Amino acid sequence: MKVVVLVSGGMDSVTALYRAAKDHQVVVGLSFDYGAKHNHREIPFAKWHCDQLGIEHQTVSLAFMDQLFQSDLLKSGGEIPEGHYEQENMKQTVVPFRNGIMLSVAAGFAESIEANGLVIAAHSGDHAIYPDCREDFLKPMADAISAGTYVDLEVLRPFVEMRKEDIATEGAELGVDFAQTWSCYKGGEVHCGKCGTCVERIEAFDLAGIVDPTVYASGE
């Protein structure tokens, strides 16, 4: 199957990219610059991995999201909260309907280049606070994309029932260099080690029994 992979540059989407490259013909790795505080840190890693695999990389600007939407993840928002990624305050980092918008754009792009599928790396650990990462959203969204395209475009979501530590294990087995991925929502020079995505990253490597190659400002 000819697929487009949504690849942010984080460990989940990069692992999905490598898995898709093994199982399908990946025609493009697609990133979105939507004004998140960490986009400038993660997107170069998305391109790096596409280059390693000989896959074309494209970045789509969604600047309107930063201008019109309310979220502390965006440059226009407040400070990134610290703590466990499943805590209530992490809802401040939700960007409304982000995956719905990205999947819609990606669907139009994929059909335009005659691809048959889209790959998104949403996983079960995201479900607690991100409604657009849940299967009760992704399944009807996938159905709508299939119904709304001439090629019956398929939305593949290989990690939707997996935890992040399982993704870390699979990535290691696929040879992913996790040092060349980015998670931290603060977007500094190094991972802060304290925001929800850093805590999740640390926890995933620990639970998977994999050495964490990440440099953290907090000394983790």
Summary of the structure (lengths in Angstrom):
residues: 220
radius of gyration: 16.2
end to end distance: 40.8
largest distance: 51.4
contacts: 759
relative contact order: 0.18
helix: 45%
strand: 15%
